[in-house]
Amino acid sequence: MRLLPIGVAVAMMITAAASSAATVENLTDQVQRARTKVVRVDRAAGKILCAESGRWVPVARQDLDRVQPGDVVRLERGSNGQPSRLVIVRTAAQEMASPEN
């Protein structure tokens, strides 16, 4: 009789652990998708060309002054039709100096 409740408890713990791992993996995937390398900057149009998607993304103009091709950035999507905001994760110089390359 005592084995049944222990078996149920172990099954519940395994299910909870699998669910937590899936949540962490999804969060990691979201972070990676939100990061991109800047290929080109079109200041006149207010856009950057993203390496991962190959698309031009409208960006807040004040963010364009500090971004350069080769920078790794995180895009924070704008709301209500506003352009995305950029957060520089690593500059092109930091990216080139990284031992990962």
N, C-alpha and C positions, 0 to 999 in steps of 0.2 A: 504494500500500500504506500510506503514512503517513497518508493522509486518513481512513481508517477509524477508527484509534484516537483521533484528534482529535475526530471526529464523536461517537464514543461518550462521550468525556470531557465534551464540551459538553452532550450530552443528560443525562448524570448530574448535572452542575452545575445545569442548569435544573430538573430534578426535585427536587433537594435544596433549592433556593431556594424553589420552590413549596410544598414541605412545611414549611419554616421559616415562611413567611408564613401558612400555614394554622394552625400552632401558635400563633403570636402572636395571630392573630385570635381563636382559640378562647379564649386566656387573657384577652384584652380583653373578650370576651363574658361570660366567667365573672365577671370583676370587676364589670362593669356589672350583671349579674343579682344579684350579692350585695349591691349597694347599693340602698337604697330611701329614700324620704322618709317620715317619720313623719306620719301624718294625725291620729291620736288615741292617747292613752296611757290604758290602764285599769290603774291601779296596784293596785286591789283584786283584779283577775283575773290580774295579772302578764303582761299582753299589750300589744302595740302593733298598730295598724292600719297596714298598709303601703300606700302610694299605688300602687305598681306592680302588686301582685297583688290588692289590694282585700281581703286576708285578714288576720285577726287571728293574730299569731304570738306564742307563749309566749316570754317573755324572762326571763333570770335577774333576780331581784328587785333585786339590788344595782345592776344597770344601769339600772333604771327611775328611780332617784333623780336621775339627771343628764340624762335625755333629755326633750325637749319637742317638741310638734307643730311641724313645719317643719324639724326637724333631718334631715340626710342621714346615714344610718348604714349600716354594713356589718354584716351578720349572719354570725356564725360559728356554724354549726350545732352544737348540742350532741350528745354521743354518749350512747348507752344511755338514750334517753328524757329526757335532761336538756334544759332549755330552752336556746334560743339565747343567745349572748353578743352584746352590742352594742358596736361601736366607732364612736364619733362621728367622721364624716369632716368634716362642716362643721355648725356650729350654724345655727339658723334665722336669727340675726342676720348671720352670715357669708354665708349664702345670699342674703339680701335685699340686702346691701351689694355683692354681686358685680357686676362690670360686665357679666357675661353675661346678667343679667336685664333 
